[in-house]
């Protein structure tokens, strides 16, 4: 039975909370963006204020073994500062029994990186490249068996479970989905998860019209399901960034050296046809800022999107494209944005994405509801100082995409079941 964090009695209880503290670190292990840590604070402070103790668990990076560079010890001091209480550290998430048992109300313990154990993801490690199918199957079975003990141990540390890690909600991992079964009457979402779920419901279930989705990024293949699912929901679908060139080539355009996926061209044509049949307005670029090489200082020229010269590649949205998109966005009442419309990581080709951030912020100020998700989109609104000028900035790009695609997210289903 799902509980609610506002009505649950934490007095004298220890809550184990799945947070998403997968934050970027520089070469000296300083946090370069603490957005995810700060986003978890309302949930964590609620437990402490309610007379509970906290055990925090997270992953950091994608380690395949114990690796000091991916240790969560690097963030202990910053989490302590944000919470306003000292945070203890367990240097092995499977050997924290004594520390967990000794926690008193108001105290906090952070477990070491869960992904130091293969059991967190439930995937075997260390298989030889030439491993047979039988060896792979045996390894998978073994890690699934040991995963049961892994989950049981984590659950044994606490009285209740809170999932506040939307960024990993689309993964059926030990700490995001499996652990909930050990707390049938003491499981709940944190405030961040609740806000993320509400934001997605706002655009997928309660959208005011016109509803516009802006989908960018480099590959159609990574967002094919999203594009198809949105055709039943939106009035306008703006397709920008690298994925747009697959559509242009599919329509017979010359795209030079622009990124594209030939094998996805039939799907692109099918999406265009289906959009027409359903009365959805698809807006592609009309012209592009092309470069001679994938480099910030490469020569640039603006060219017709259907006639990019040989040896040149489309790298940013043109002013003409942006004017078209501005009109659509400013007339919208609901806006979903995921993915850049140019090579955002190169300053000379970031203009288009930054302009989209401006348009979305302006539409929001005019009364539209806007949801922004995905690394570069979030970076753009943050860089432009617009993070508080859009309705909601999602902390989980992959999870948000899968939710938009119409999939049930394991981390959400495990709490609701």
N, C-alpha and C positions, 0 to 999 in steps of 0.2 A: 504494500500500500504506500503510495507516494505521500510524503509529508510536505509541508510548506515551511520554508525557513523563517517566515514571520511568526508562525504560531507554534513552532517546535520548541520544546523546553530543553535547553542545553545545560541546565544547572547540573554541575558535577559530572558532566559527560565529556568524553573525548570524541571529537569529530575528525574523521580522516577525509581530507578534501583533495580531490583531483583538480589541481590548478594547471594552467598553461604558462609555465615560466621558461618556455623555450625562447629566450631573448638573445639578441645579437650581442656578441662580445668582441672587443678589439684585441690586438695582439698582446695587450697587457691585462686581459681579462676584465676590462672595465665595460660595464653595460652601456651600449650606445643608444638604445631605445628601450625604456622601461614601461612602455604602454601596457603590456600584458600584465606586468606586476601590479601596476596601479589599478588596472581594471578589476583585479581580484579583491582589492582592499575592502569594499563594502561588505562582501560576504564574510571575509575573515574577521573583520571587526565586529560584525553582528554576533558571531559565535562567542568571541571573547567577552563582549558586553553582556551576553546572556549567561555568563558563568561557566562557560565551557573551556576545554583545552583543545589545541589544534595540532593535527599532524598533517603536514603538507607533502604531497607527492606530485612529481612532474618528470618530464623527460627534458633533455637538452641535446639538440643536434641528433645525429644519426650514428652513434657509435656502434661498432660491431663487437666491441670488447671493452673491458675497463680501460678508460683513457682519461688521465688527469685533466686534459684540456676540455673535456666535456663534463667535468665535475660541477655539481650544483653548489659546492663550497664557495665558488667565486661570487655567488649572488647573496650569500647569507647576510652580510652586513647591510646590503641595500634593502633587502626584505625587512630586516630589523628596523631600519630607519623609517620605512614606509608604514610599518605596523605600529611603531612606537614602543615596542617591547623587544627584549633580547630573543633571538631565535637560536635554538640549539640545533646541532647538526648530527645526523646519523650517517656515518661514512659507508654504511652498507645497508641498503633498504631491507635486506632479509635478516639482519642481525640487530634490530632495534627494539627487541622485546623489553629489555630492562629500562631503556630510555622512555619508551611509550608508557610502561606501567608506572613510572615515577612522575609522569606529568601531573601537575596540579592545575586547577582552574586558572586561566589567564596565561598559561605557558604555551610555548609553540616549539614544535620539532619539525625540521625539514629533513626529509629522507633523501639519500643520494639518488642520482639519476636512475630511474627505473629501467632504462634501456641498456644499462650495463648487464642486464639479464635478458637472455633471448626469450624468456617466458613472458615478458611484458607484451611483446608483439606476437608471440606464439609461432615464430618462424625459426627453423633450424639454422645454425651458423656453422662455419668451418667445413662445409662439404667440399670435397675435391671437385674441380671443374669437370672431371670425367666420371663423376658419381653416377651409378646406374639408377634407373627408375625405382628399383627395389630399395636401394640405399637411401634415396631421397624420401621415399614413403616411410621407411623405418625411422629416419631422423625426425620427420614431421610428427609421427606418432609419439616418439619419445618426448619431444618438447611439449606436445599437447598434454601428455600425462604429467610431466613435471610442472606444467603451468597451473594445474589444479592446486598443488601444494603452495605455489607462489602466491596465488590469489588468496588462499586460505590464510596464509601467514600475514599478508597485508591487512586482511579483514580483522584478524585477531587483535590488532593494535587498538581498535576503536569501538565505540558504541553506536555510532551512526556514520553515514556516508553522504557526502555532498559532491556532486559533479558540477564544477564551475569552469570546465575546460572546453569551451565550444570549438576551439581550434583542432581538437582531436576527437570531437564527437562523431565523426564519420568513420572512426577506426574501432573495430571490435576487439580492443586490446584488454589486457587484464584489468588495468586500473580505470578504464573508461566505461566498460560494459560488464565484464564478468563479475567484478567485485560486488555489484549491486545485489546479486542474488543472496549474499550473506547478510543483507540488511532488509529483509522483506517488509518490515514495518518502520524502518528508520532510514529511509533514503529520500533525497530531495535534490532539487536544482539549487545552485547558487544564484545570486542576483544577476551576474553576468550572463549565465545561460538563459535565464528567464528573459532578459532584454534581447538577446540574440534571437530566441524563438519568436518573441513578439514582433521583432523587426521583419523577420522572414514572413510571418503570417500577414503582416501589414501589406507586403507587396504581392504575395501569392494568393491570399484569400480575401483581403479587404481593400484592394486597390481602388483608388478613385481614378476616374478617366479624365483625360487620356493617360494611359500607362505606357511609359517608354523605358526600354531596356537598352543600355549601352554595353555591348560586349566587345572587348578588345583582347589583346594578347597575341601570341605568335602563331598558335596552332588551332585549326578547326578541330582536330582529333581530340584535343583535351576538353573541348566544350560542345561537342556535337549533341550530346544528350540535353544539355542546357538550352541550346538553340531550338531544338525540336519541342521541348516542353514549353518554352516561352511562347511559341506560336499560338498556343491555346489560351494565352493570358494577356498578351500585350496588344497595344494599338500600333506602336512603332518599335522597330528593332534596328538600332544603329549598330552596324558591324564595322569595326575599325581595327587598326593595328595590322600585324603580319597576317592574321587569318583572312583578312579581306582579299588578299591577292589570289587565294585559291578560288574565291568566287569570281573575281575578275577574269582569271584565266579560263575558268569553266564557261564563261560567257563569250569567250573568243578573244579576250584582250591580250595584248603583248605586255608582259610584266618584267622583261629584262631578267636581272638576277634576283628578283624579289623572292623572299621566302614563300614557299607554297607546298601543298601536298597533292600531288597528282591523283593519288588513289582516293582522295576525298572529293574530287570534282563532281562525281555523280551525286554525292550527298548534298553538295552545295547547290546544285541545280534543283534537286528535290526540295530543299528548304525554300528556295526562291519560288518554286511552283506552288508549294503548299501555302506559303505566305500569301500569294496572290489569291488562291482559292478561298482563304480564310479572311481576306480583307485586311491583312496586316501590312503596314507600310515598312518595307525594308529600305534602309538608307545606307548605301556604300559610299566610299570616298569618290569624288569626281576628279580630283587631281591629287598628286602626292609630291612631297618634298623628297627627291631622290638623291642618293649619294653614290659615289663611285666605289666606295669601300665601306666596310662596317667599322667606321672610325669617326671619332668626334670631329676631326679637322679635315675630313675628306671634302672635295669640291661638292657643291650642292646646286640643284636646279629644280624648279617646280615644273612638273610635266603632267599631261593628261594621264589619268590612271590606266586608261586602256592602251596607251602608247608610250610605255616606258622604254627608253632606248636600250639596246644591247649593252651590257657592261655596267648598267646602273641598276640600283635597287631602291624600291620605295622604303622610306625610313621615318616619315612623319606625315601627319595630316596637313593638307594645304589650307590656306585661308578660305578658299572657295568651299571646301568640304566643311570647315568649321562654321562658316556662315549658315550652311544648310542645317547643320546639327544644332546650332544655337537656337534657330527658329523652332525646331521640334522640341528641344528641351525646355525652352521658356514657356511653351504652350502646354506642358505636361503637368499633371496633378500628382502622379506617382512616378518615381525614377529609381531604377536599379542600375548601378554601374559596377562592372567588374572587368578590369583589364585596361591597359594603356592603349592609346591609338597611335603610338609611335615608339621609337626606341628610347624610352624614358630615361634609361641609365646613361645615355649620352646627352650632355647638356644642350648641344646644338640641335638635337632632335626631340627635345622634351616639350617644345612649345605647344603642340597639339593637345597633349595630355593635360598640361597645365591650364589650357583654355577650357577644356571640358570641365575641370575642377571648378573654374570660375562660373561656368554656365549652370552647373548643378547647384552651386552655392546660391547663385542669384535666383534660380527657380524656387529653391527652398525658402528663401527670404520672402518670395511672393506667395508662399502658402503651399507649395508642393511637399510631398513626403519623399525623402530621398534615403536610399540605403546604398552605402559604398562598401565594397569588400574586395579582397585580393591585394597582394603586396604592393604592386606599383600604383594602383588606384588610391590605396590608403596613403602611400608615401606622397602622392601628388597633392591630396587635400591637406595633408599635414605640412608639407613643404610650403604650400601657398598660404598657410595659416587659416584654412577653411574647415578644419576638423570639427569645430564647434558651430559651423555655419551650414552643415548638412544635418539631416535628421538622425542618422545613425551610421557609425563606422564599425563594421564587423571586425572582430579579432580573428576570424577563421576563414581564410580564402577557400581552401579545399572543402571544408565542411559546408560553407555557404553554397558553393557550387553544387554539391551533391543534394543539398536541400532544395535548391532551385530546380534541379534536374528531376525532382519528385521522389527521390529516394528516402527511405526511412533511415535515420542516423542511429547506429547502435547505441551510442552514448545517451541519446534521448530516450530511445525505446526501453532501455534497461531500467530507467527510473519510472517510466509510465506503466510498465508491465505490472 
